[in-house]
Amino acid sequence: MKILFTSLLLVLSQLGMSIDCSFGKSDEFDQSCSYYNNDPFKKPQYKTPLALPDSWPINILRNPMDRSPETSKTRVVTLGTGMPSPNPYRSGPSHALVVDGFPYLIDAGEGIWRSISKAVLINGDKLSQAFSPRKLNVLFVTHLHQDHTIGLPSLVLNPLNWIYGIRQDIFGPVGTKDMLKYINLAWLVDTDAAISDGFDPEDSRATAYDIDFEKDGIVYEDERVKVEAFRTRHASLENTFAYRFTTSDRIVVFTGDGGPYNDNIVRASRNADILVTETVTEDNIKHAPWGGESIEDKKSTIFQFHFTPKILARIAKEAKVKTIVLSHEQNYNQDQDYDALGLVNEVKSAGFEGEIFSAMDGDIY
C-alpha cells in the first residue's frame, strides 16, 4: 500500500499536482499524509547503527504537521526528534515552546540551527517571527550528554557570522557553566575573527547557570512563563532535570531522557496538557544495537537510560497527562517487521488512554 501511494504521489507531482499534508489535523494513520521525497535509497545488506530501518526514507510515516489549537497562545515545536544513531531525516534532540510569539529552547542537539530553519520553512509566518534570531535568548538543558548539547557551539557562535548581537541565558545541570566556558575557549578563532571584523562579541555573549535543586525549584520566570526544574534519573548521571512550563493556557513538560520509574517525574508531569518525552521498545529490545549481547543484558542496561513503554504509561496515567508527544524514540526492529508507530502502540497497550503522537522534526502541537 505504501509503495502504491508513493507511486501515486510521484505521478501527481509529474502532472503538476500535489497533496499538501503539512498542515493537516488528520490522524497518523491517514495515508493522505504519508511522507514522500525523491531521495535515492538502496536497502542496506549490513545492519549497523548508520543504517537502522528507523532512518530509511521508505519507513518515514508522514510529513510534519501542525496539530496546535488555533486559539492557543502556547505551542510546542519539535525541532529535532532524533536519537544518537544518525538519521538524515531527524536532527538531534531539541524542542521549543513558543509562548505569545516568544521561543524558549529545550536542549541543543546536532543541527539545531538547521532544525529551526526547517521548522520556519515548513510552518511559515506562524514561526518565522517567533524564531527571529534575536529572540532566541533562553535555553534549558535537560542533561549534558553529547546528543543533547552538541549543538551548543553552533547555537552560541553562529550569530557571529551574521554580525548579530544575541544575549543568551543557558540553564542546565551542574557542569553547564564549564561546558560553555570550554566552548568559548575551543572556538576563540570565531570570536577573534569577529573582533578583527569590527564586531564586539560582548554584545552576544551567552551566560550559563548551573541548576542544583535537591528535588525541584523555579529556575526561570517572566511575564509569559514559569519554568520549574525537577531532578530525574538517567543511568549514572547525577544531575538531570525535567522542565515544567506553566503559561496562561497550558502546562507543558519536557522530560529529556528517562530511566527507571521516578515519582519526581510524576510530580513534574502532574496534569500536563502535553508531555514531551521519550521511550525505547521493550517488545523488540533484542534488535537494539547496544546494551549487551543477550536480551537480559540489553534490558538491564538500556532501561537504566530510557523509559520503557510500561513505565511511561504508568507515569502518564498517575500524573493524569492529557497528551504524550514522543521524540528521541528508539524503535528497533527488523526491516520486514518495522512499524513506524510501534512505540505509540506499545504505550497504548501498556494502558495509556490519552492522545499520543510520534513526532517529526517541524511538528507543532
Secondary structure by P-SEA (a helix, b strand, c coil): caaaaaaaaaaaaaacbbbbcccccccccccccccccccccccccccccccccccccccccccbbbcccccccbbbbbccccccccccccccbbbbbbcccbbbbcccccaaaaaaaaaaaacccccccccccccccbbbbcccccccccaaaaaaccccccccbbbbbbbbccaaaaaaaaaaaacaaaaaaaaaaccccccbbbbbbbbbbcccccccccccbbbbbbbbbcccccccbbbbbbcccbbbbbbcccccccaaaaaaacccccccccccccccccccccccccaaaaaaccccccccaaaaaaaaaaacccbbbbccccccccccccccaaaaaaaaaaccccccccccccccc
